[in-house]
């Protein structure tokens, strides 16, 4: 009689999933960094009397929120992907479903920021 978990229940660590999440995370961080760099120049027309200077980007609180939102989406996506992978693995399902929140949340946060800036 054996004790512990049976060999069929033991699964190897999802190394490939972790590697893919790391690559997507680095790619999202690079895109967020480029967006943040572009936001540095978003306030150039503020205070010049131009028609564009009346926009929401001239408000420093709105500007800070729009710069922070993609980074918060990236952090939330990584946490959600980790939780989704752990739940799926515990239920005996494929942890690859964790890519949906891991990629979807950062893309949604970046899209919301871009819509607010360019709309």
Steps between C-alpha positions, in 0.01 A plus 500: 500500500640836403453825682497852361378607162487249218737540208212588268408799717852638496541742215816679399518873554366697204840638401390582146200696628718698739746574219221619270356723776844648565547576129153656474567697819826637364335588170215677681751685718684621189173622344400669826841668521460636146152626587634667814779660300244638255294634789797711609449706186119499528497816707721708270212717384366568851512867590584618149154627420451239230159338463649167604615645832145480639508119487492261792874432472576844642349388829788339689275254684352372174845485341636297793205262488542444126870423544434267794207309348699281253748406773218415739343288224829316454527426872135392518546279193800322650320442831183383325700266276674348802171447682327361190787260435500379861122448501504318165790281609328414828184397312702279269455721193754656273661811651529655153161663553690742725628677189159663449507726807878524479482660158149646508533725806816684386356544150172633639677746731721625217201532268308703758798733546546542125131574454514765771811662350413491131122537513 
